[in-house]
Amino acid sequence: MKSLTLIILNSIICQCYGVIYKLNDSDFSRMPPMFHLDDYDHCVTNPDGIYCAVDIDLVSDTGSELFTMMQNYSEYKRKHFNHISLHHGICVTQTCKKYLISNTTDIILRNTVDENSNSQDLKLVLEACLNESLWNNYELKCRITAPVYCNENEEQVKDGGDLAVGAFLLVLLIMNVIGSLYDVIAVKGQNRPGNGLLLCFSVPHNFARLITPYANLGPREERLKVFHGLRTLTITCVIFCHSLLPFALAPENAHYVEMLYDNIMHFIFLNGTIVVQTFFIISGCLLSYKLELYAEKRKITWTLLPELLVVTWVKLTPSYLVVLAITATWLRYAGSGPFWEIAVMREVDDCRINGWKNALYINNYFDHTQCMVQTWYLGANMQLYILGYFTCILLKSGKYRKAALILLFIVGIITPVAHTYFQDLDAVLMVTPETARTFMDNPTFNHVYKRGHTNITNFILGIALGFLIYRLQTKEVDMQKYKKYRYLFLLTFPAILGSMFIGSVFYVDGVQKSIYSKAIYSGLIKPTFGIILAILIIGCVFKIENIYRAILEWNGWKIPGKLSYCAFLLHVGLVRVAAGSLKTLVTLNNLRMIEVAIAFIVMSYLLAIPFWLLVDAPLTEFLLNLLSGKLCQRAEKRKVIPGNDITLKNNLIKTNIEEGNARL
């Protein structure tokens, strides 16, 4: 009763300070629409048509009651858009035709306004045009301070980068054609072994690799097939969340979007960003488990370290660089629309400037860039892999290694706490309506969510899990005696969902959580999720329970599991192109969200098939063969007996790659 009284008093106090938590439909309709689009196609079909996307800041110099209400309503940023800032698409040459005076028309027709070309003439025209309608309908005025992005009827000129990337893709396609013909005619047709390097580019060869099970896996490694299902389901959830970008960019029913935050079921998606931690657990587990298998036959020395780092780089980089190059060049020709500059061209421009940071896997430590934002994970994962290899290989003593892992685990808990406390961040990555529109400027995302050092916890937990699974298998511990606790294992999935729901307390109206509670939560939520998931994995690996295990070990996950990395690289580009190509506002409802999300998931995986066959698999296997050749040469120089040290190293390399180590 006392808590309820405090909440009510806190709500009253907040209302006194001007915060409005809810508006009925009648009051909401009094405000100018946040989003509006003129007819895009009708505008740009005119040879002189200019269509501009403009962010409008509303102002009032008359003490407007409506403006005050809008300010108070927008102040509640957790669940509301900023209704003082409007986002309109305007056909300047039609809607604002009478404001185009002769001495500015020529300037407007010659310039596209962006950060580098700031045409005050165009802004003045738009302000005058919009002020008339805003004053007549709402007694408000506007000011345009943000860049204005305009689409003109001009073909973009291809530059050297476009031609270079196009030439590379053409050569890659030709190599696939040659390799496929060589495989079909010279190898299979004459039933003789072929050239390994040329067969890397054979589509039939790679298709056979795609549809066949992983090779060189023993009975112990086969028990890790639970990762196929986890990997596929997790990337599906990631695509599902990212596919909602068009609804945040141009919703027709903005009030409905805001009311979604009052439905507790939607907090699974709002706090679902925690599921990305699954990838760190898988990566850490495979790292330690594979090293233990290798150590059964050979002594692990520091000389193995650079070779494993190169293998990790080989697995991640070729297809990543291809997608990065396409994003920085040819993606801008993929469509057009009112939001094309905002949704697509910003990423293209950022990739041209900051793409080198992505290529070096340090992009997660740089902010204010939209270049393949989703690849923050690859940067963090690569950094944690380097840390994990150094820890597991250089610290040979089990005692010191255990102490180092415990220390790193504690550091992984403390760092989010410190960031949240000293920088006054949110306890969770709060996906507010405005955050969905300007994701790269969210301080919690920048300082806690995407950094490598703030994601150490579950990677280290994964390493410990890999060591534990290996020890239990090696010592042949009878895990069946724990079957009596199988019903507790069944609670792991509800517990995972519960960990997502817990974060909903930070969305409660009128309750401002202390910085201490936010800091503690930010430090504990990741290890809590990781420990629950680790228990689920142990239950599946050792067949303690048979419900989740039957789902996650389904053989149907193996092919999409292999395609998950490619789908991850490609899906945001698809979403951006779709969002940038929108010609009308999008009506949001639950059914529409599900339809769009399923469509993007299916498209991502369908596009991932040719990309895997023509780009990912050929380049990866080609570089692997070159790497294996160099290792063989080094072995001959050291006079190592064939089939001994070098064979084991190559098997470790191939197993790592085939099993998906270092990847999603």
Secondary structure, DSSP 4 states (H G I P E B T S, - for coil): -HHHHHHHHHHHHHHHTT------HHHHTTSPPSEEE--HHHHHTSTT-EEEEEEEEEE-SS--HHHHHHHHHHT-TTT---TTEEEEEEEHHHHTGGG--HHHHHHHHH---BTTB--HHHHHHHHHHHHHHHHHHHS-EEE--S--EEEES-PPPP-HHHHHHHHHHHHHHHHHHHHHHIIIIIIITTT----HHHHTT-HHHHHHHHHSPPSS--HHHHGGGHHHHHHHHHHHHHHHHHTTHHHHHSBS-HHHHHHGGG-GGGHHHHTGGGGGHHHHHHHHHHHHHHHHHHHTTS---TTHHHHHHHHHHHHHHHHHHHHHHHHHTGGGGS---TTHIIIIIHHHHHHHHHHHHHHTT-GGG--S--TTGGGHHHHHHHHHHHHHHHHHHH--SHHHHHHHHHHHHHHHHHHHHHHHHHTT--SS----HHHHHSGGG-HHIIIIIS-SGGGHHHHHHHHHHHHHHHHHHHTT--GGGGGGGHHHHTTHHHHHHHHHHHGGGGG-TT----HHHHHHHHHHHHHHHHHHHHHHHHHHHTTS-SSHHHHHT-GGGHHHHHHHHHHHHHHHHHHHHHHHT--S-B---HHHHHHHHHHHHHHHHHHHHHHIIIIIHHHHHHHHHHHHHHHHHHHHHTTPPTTSHHHHHHHHHHHHHHHTTT--
